């Protein structure tokens, strides 16, 4: 079993030193599934819903991108990263559910899994915020890492 690398010899928290790592292209893709319900989905026209707060999916995508860029401010042991690209895609799956995919790309010394997971989460939370006047029955059901490339090991989950 691996040991935690965010603890020093005295078991105190530390930020991992990545100075000796090589710069590589790194990507991560996270997926979030969300139950919106028929009441919310029925308000959509052409895969978008315009509320008094603005266009829901477009606003949520911008919020997700902002979240990716601010991940190191939210999660204490994450390194601040120069993000090369973020792509967030929202799909209506059926008359009750959506899926959010967040892909993050960098050239760096550490991975972007946390950034992709944060981006997917905040995208969903923004959708919730913008649609809660219609229904508060929405549920962010699952957020998971689908893929990570470019580090010591590549990961592909389904």
BAROGU-307137 format. One record per residue (C-alpha): residue number from 1; residue in one letter; chain; x, y, z. Coordinates in steps of 0.02 Angstrom, whole numbers, padded with zeros to 5 digits. Layout:
// BAROGU-307137
<node i="NUM" aa="A" ch="A" xx="X" yy="Y" zz="Z"/>
...
This chain:
// BAROGU-307137
<node i="1" aa="X" ch="A" xx="00000" yy="00000" zz="00000"/>
<node i="2" aa="X" ch="A" xx="00066" yy="00173" zz="-00045"/>
<node i="3" aa="X" ch="A" xx="00101" yy="00300" zz="00089"/>
<node i="4" aa="X" ch="A" xx="00028" yy="00475" zz="00087"/>
<node i="5" aa="X" ch="A" xx="00150" yy="00594" zz="00004"/>
<node i="6" aa="X" ch="A" xx="00068" yy="00748" zz="00080"/>
<node i="7" aa="X" ch="A" xx="00137" yy="00706" zz="00252"/>
<node i="8" aa="X" ch="A" xx="00314" yy="00738" zz="00312"/>
<node i="9" aa="X" ch="A" xx="00417" yy="00626" zz="00429"/>
<node i="10" aa="X" ch="A" xx="00324" yy="00699" zz="00580"/>
<node i="11" aa="X" ch="A" xx="00156" yy="00664" zz="00497"/>
<node i="12" aa="X" ch="A" xx="00124" yy="00849" zz="00472"/>
<node i="13" aa="X" ch="A" xx="00048" yy="00912" zz="00310"/>
<node i="14" aa="X" ch="A" xx="00163" yy="00967" zz="00171"/>
<node i="15" aa="X" ch="A" xx="00150" yy="01013" zz="-00012"/>
<node i="16" aa="X" ch="A" xx="00236" yy="00884" zz="-00122"/>
<node i="17" aa="X" ch="A" xx="00399" yy="00946" zz="-00199"/>
<node i="18" aa="X" ch="A" xx="00385" yy="00925" zz="-00388"/>
<node i="19" aa="X" ch="A" xx="00546" yy="01018" zz="-00432"/>
<node i="20" aa="X" ch="A" xx="00636" yy="00860" zz="-00491"/>
<node i="21" aa="X" ch="A" xx="00493" yy="00801" zz="-00602"/>
<node i="22" aa="X" ch="A" xx="00501" yy="00822" zz="-00791"/>
<node i="23" aa="X" ch="A" xx="00379" yy="00935" zz="-00881"/>
<node i="24" aa="X" ch="A" xx="00258" yy="00829" zz="-00982"/>
<node i="25" aa="X" ch="A" xx="00092" yy="00856" zz="-01067"/>
<node i="26" aa="X" ch="A" xx="-00041" yy="00805" zz="-00941"/>
<node i="27" aa="X" ch="A" xx="-00227" yy="00787" zz="-00964"/>
<node i="28" aa="X" ch="A" xx="-00373" yy="00738" zz="-00854"/>
<node i="29" aa="X" ch="A" xx="-00556" yy="00711" zz="-00895"/>
<node i="30" aa="X" ch="A" xx="-00689" yy="00710" zz="-00759"/>
<node i="31" aa="X" ch="A" xx="-00873" yy="00669" zz="-00777"/>
<node i="32" aa="X" ch="A" xx="-01018" yy="00725" zz="-00669"/>
<node i="33" aa="X" ch="A" xx="-01193" yy="00653" zz="-00683"/>
<node i="34" aa="X" ch="A" xx="-01338" yy="00759" zz="-00624"/>
<node i="35" aa="X" ch="A" xx="-01524" yy="00730" zz="-00602"/>
<node i="36" aa="X" ch="A" xx="-01619" yy="00887" zz="-00653"/>
<node i="37" aa="X" ch="A" xx="-01791" yy="00810" zz="-00666"/>
<node i="38" aa="X" ch="A" xx="-01924" yy="00832" zz="-00799"/>
<node i="39" aa="X" ch="A" xx="-01982" yy="00997" zz="-00727"/>
<node i="40" aa="X" ch="A" xx="-01813" yy="01080" zz="-00758"/>
<node i="41" aa="X" ch="A" xx="-01773" yy="00991" zz="-00923"/>
<node i="42" aa="X" ch="A" xx="-01945" yy="01038" zz="-00993"/>
<node i="43" aa="X" ch="A" xx="-01893" yy="01222" zz="-00988"/>
<node i="44" aa="X" ch="A" xx="-01746" yy="01194" zz="-01106"/>
<node i="45" aa="X" ch="A" xx="-01753" yy="01247" zz="-01288"/>
<node i="46" aa="X" ch="A" xx="-01619" yy="01185" zz="-01409"/>
<node i="47" aa="X" ch="A" xx="-01510" yy="01116" zz="-01267"/>
<node i="48" aa="X" ch="A" xx="-01510" yy="01280" zz="-01169"/>
<node i="49" aa="X" ch="A" xx="-01616" yy="01362" zz="-01035"/>
<node i="50" aa="X" ch="A" xx="-01622" yy="01550" zz="-01015"/>
<node i="51" aa="X" ch="A" xx="-01670" yy="01607" zz="-00840"/>
<node i="52" aa="X" ch="A" xx="-01675" yy="01780" zz="-00760"/>
<node i="53" aa="X" ch="A" xx="-01494" yy="01744" zz="-00712"/>
<node i="54" aa="X" ch="A" xx="-01446" yy="01711" zz="-00895"/>
<node i="55" aa="X" ch="A" xx="-01408" yy="01559" zz="-01003"/>
<node i="56" aa="X" ch="A" xx="-01387" yy="01411" zz="-00886"/>
<node i="57" aa="X" ch="A" xx="-01265" yy="01298" zz="-00977"/>
<node i="58" aa="X" ch="A" xx="-01157" yy="01440" zz="-01046"/>
<node i="59" aa="X" ch="A" xx="-01144" yy="01519" zz="-00873"/>
<node i="60" aa="X" ch="A" xx="-01106" yy="01350" zz="-00793"/>
<node i="61" aa="X" ch="A" xx="-00967" yy="01317" zz="-00918"/>
<node i="62" aa="X" ch="A" xx="-00887" yy="01485" zz="-00879"/>
<node i="63" aa="X" ch="A" xx="-00901" yy="01447" zz="-00692"/>
<node i="64" aa="X" ch="A" xx="-00821" yy="01276" zz="-00719"/>
<node i="65" aa="X" ch="A" xx="-00676" yy="01354" zz="-00813"/>
<node i="66" aa="X" ch="A" xx="-00651" yy="01481" zz="-00673"/>
<node i="67" aa="X" ch="A" xx="-00654" yy="01339" zz="-00546"/>
<node i="68" aa="X" ch="A" xx="-00519" yy="01245" zz="-00640"/>
<node i="69" aa="X" ch="A" xx="-00408" yy="01399" zz="-00633"/>
<node i="70" aa="X" ch="A" xx="-00440" yy="01423" zz="-00446"/>
<node i="71" aa="X" ch="A" xx="-00423" yy="01242" zz="-00388"/>
<node i="72" aa="X" ch="A" xx="-00260" yy="01276" zz="-00294"/>
<node i="73" aa="X" ch="A" xx="-00350" yy="01412" zz="-00195"/>
<node i="74" aa="X" ch="A" xx="-00485" yy="01289" zz="-00142"/>
<node i="75" aa="X" ch="A" xx="-00388" yy="01129" zz="-00110"/>
<node i="76" aa="X" ch="A" xx="-00239" yy="01162" zz="00004"/>
<node i="77" aa="X" ch="A" xx="-00111" yy="01039" zz="-00066"/>
<node i="78" aa="X" ch="A" xx="-00142" yy="01074" zz="-00251"/>
<node i="79" aa="X" ch="A" xx="-00005" yy="01167" zz="-00342"/>
<node i="80" aa="X" ch="A" xx="-00050" yy="01326" zz="-00437"/>
<node i="81" aa="X" ch="A" xx="-00040" yy="01277" zz="-00620"/>
<node i="82" aa="X" ch="A" xx="-00028" yy="01366" zz="-00787"/>
<node i="83" aa="X" ch="A" xx="-00179" yy="01291" zz="-00873"/>
<node i="84" aa="X" ch="A" xx="-00159" yy="01268" zz="-01061"/>
<node i="85" aa="X" ch="A" xx="-00339" yy="01224" zz="-01097"/>
<node i="86" aa="X" ch="A" xx="-00508" yy="01182" zz="-01024"/>
<node i="87" aa="X" ch="A" xx="-00655" yy="01108" zz="-01119"/>
<node i="88" aa="X" ch="A" xx="-00821" yy="01080" zz="-01032"/>
<node i="89" aa="X" ch="A" xx="-00963" yy="00992" zz="-01121"/>
<node i="90" aa="X" ch="A" xx="-01139" yy="00970" zz="-01053"/>
<node i="91" aa="X" ch="A" xx="-01255" yy="00841" zz="-01128"/>
<node i="92" aa="X" ch="A" xx="-01439" yy="00813" zz="-01094"/>
<node i="93" aa="X" ch="A" xx="-01449" yy="00624" zz="-01076"/>
<node i="94" aa="X" ch="A" xx="-01638" yy="00603" zz="-01062"/>
<node i="95" aa="X" ch="A" xx="-01789" yy="00697" zz="-00996"/>
<node i="96" aa="X" ch="A" xx="-01716" yy="00700" zz="-00818"/>
<node i="97" aa="X" ch="A" xx="-01526" yy="00688" zz="-00826"/>
<node i="98" aa="X" ch="A" xx="-01372" yy="00778" zz="-00890"/>
<node i="99" aa="X" ch="A" xx="-01187" yy="00735" zz="-00897"/>
<node i="100" aa="X" ch="A" xx="-01045" yy="00859" zz="-00880"/>
<node i="101" aa="X" ch="A" xx="-00872" yy="00821" zz="-00949"/>
<node i="102" aa="X" ch="A" xx="-00724" yy="00929" zz="-00900"/>
<node i="103" aa="X" ch="A" xx="-00557" yy="00906" zz="-00991"/>
<node i="104" aa="X" ch="A" xx="-00403" yy="00999" zz="-00930"/>
<node i="105" aa="X" ch="A" xx="-00234" yy="01006" zz="-01018"/>
<node i="106" aa="X" ch="A" xx="-00067" yy="01073" zz="-00957"/>
<node i="107" aa="X" ch="A" xx="00118" yy="01053" zz="-00988"/>
<node i="108" aa="X" ch="A" xx="00186" yy="01036" zz="-00813"/>
<node i="109" aa="X" ch="A" xx="00260" yy="00934" zz="-00673"/>
<node i="110" aa="X" ch="A" xx="00100" yy="00880" zz="-00587"/>
<node i="111" aa="X" ch="A" xx="-00068" yy="00813" zz="-00642"/>
<node i="112" aa="X" ch="A" xx="-00234" yy="00902" zz="-00667"/>
<node i="113" aa="X" ch="A" xx="-00355" yy="00775" zz="-00595"/>
<node i="114" aa="X" ch="A" xx="-00412" yy="00890" zz="-00456"/>
<node i="115" aa="X" ch="A" xx="-00437" yy="01032" zz="-00579"/>
<node i="116" aa="X" ch="A" xx="-00547" yy="00925" zz="-00692"/>
<node i="117" aa="X" ch="A" xx="-00648" yy="00859" zz="-00544"/>
<node i="118" aa="X" ch="A" xx="-00669" yy="01035" zz="-00474"/>
<node i="119" aa="X" ch="A" xx="-00723" yy="01102" zz="-00644"/>
<node i="120" aa="X" ch="A" xx="-00856" yy="00966" zz="-00664"/>
<node i="121" aa="X" ch="A" xx="-00920" yy="00995" zz="-00486"/>
<node i="122" aa="X" ch="A" xx="-00934" yy="01184" zz="-00500"/>
<node i="123" aa="X" ch="A" xx="-01019" yy="01169" zz="-00670"/>
<node i="124" aa="X" ch="A" xx="-01154" yy="01063" zz="-00587"/>
<node i="125" aa="X" ch="A" xx="-01168" yy="01177" zz="-00435"/>
<node i="126" aa="X" ch="A" xx="-01193" yy="01326" zz="-00551"/>
<node i="127" aa="X" ch="A" xx="-01330" yy="01234" zz="-00645"/>
<node i="128" aa="X" ch="A" xx="-01412" yy="01196" zz="-00477"/>
<node i="129" aa="X" ch="A" xx="-01400" yy="01378" zz="-00424"/>
<node i="130" aa="X" ch="A" xx="-01473" yy="01442" zz="-00586"/>
<node i="131" aa="X" ch="A" xx="-01617" yy="01316" zz="-00589"/>
<node i="132" aa="X" ch="A" xx="-01663" yy="01306" zz="-00404"/>
<node i="133" aa="X" ch="A" xx="-01807" yy="01428" zz="-00430"/>
<node i="134" aa="X" ch="A" xx="-01887" yy="01295" zz="-00542"/>
<node i="135" aa="X" ch="A" xx="-01849" yy="01145" zz="-00432"/>
<node i="136" aa="X" ch="A" xx="-01741" yy="01102" zz="-00282"/>
<node i="137" aa="X" ch="A" xx="-01755" yy="00916" zz="-00316"/>
<node i="138" aa="X" ch="A" xx="-01596" yy="00916" zz="-00421"/>
<node i="139" aa="X" ch="A" xx="-01457" yy="00796" zz="-00369"/>
<node i="140" aa="X" ch="A" xx="-01274" yy="00794" zz="-00415"/>
<node i="141" aa="X" ch="A" xx="-01262" yy="00605" zz="-00423"/>
<node i="142" aa="X" ch="A" xx="-01085" yy="00557" zz="-00466"/>
<node i="143" aa="X" ch="A" xx="-00921" yy="00644" zz="-00502"/>
<node i="144" aa="X" ch="A" xx="-00776" yy="00537" zz="-00557"/>
<node i="145" aa="X" ch="A" xx="-00611" yy="00540" zz="-00647"/>
<node i="146" aa="X" ch="A" xx="-00626" yy="00458" zz="-00818"/>
<node i="147" aa="X" ch="A" xx="-00450" yy="00482" zz="-00881"/>
<node i="148" aa="X" ch="A" xx="-00278" yy="00545" zz="-00830"/>
<node i="149" aa="X" ch="A" xx="-00125" yy="00546" zz="-00943"/>
<node i="150" aa="X" ch="A" xx="00052" yy="00610" zz="-00936"/>
<node i="151" aa="X" ch="A" xx="00113" yy="00567" zz="-00762"/>
<node i="152" aa="X" ch="A" xx="00191" yy="00410" zz="-00689"/>
<node i="153" aa="X" ch="A" xx="00039" yy="00311" zz="-00739"/>
<node i="154" aa="X" ch="A" xx="-00107" yy="00335" zz="-00857"/>
<node i="155" aa="X" ch="A" xx="-00282" yy="00298" zz="-00793"/>
<node i="156" aa="X" ch="A" xx="-00438" yy="00259" zz="-00894"/>
<node i="157" aa="X" ch="A" xx="-00601" yy="00226" zz="-00800"/>
<node i="158" aa="X" ch="A" xx="-00772" yy="00201" zz="-00875"/>
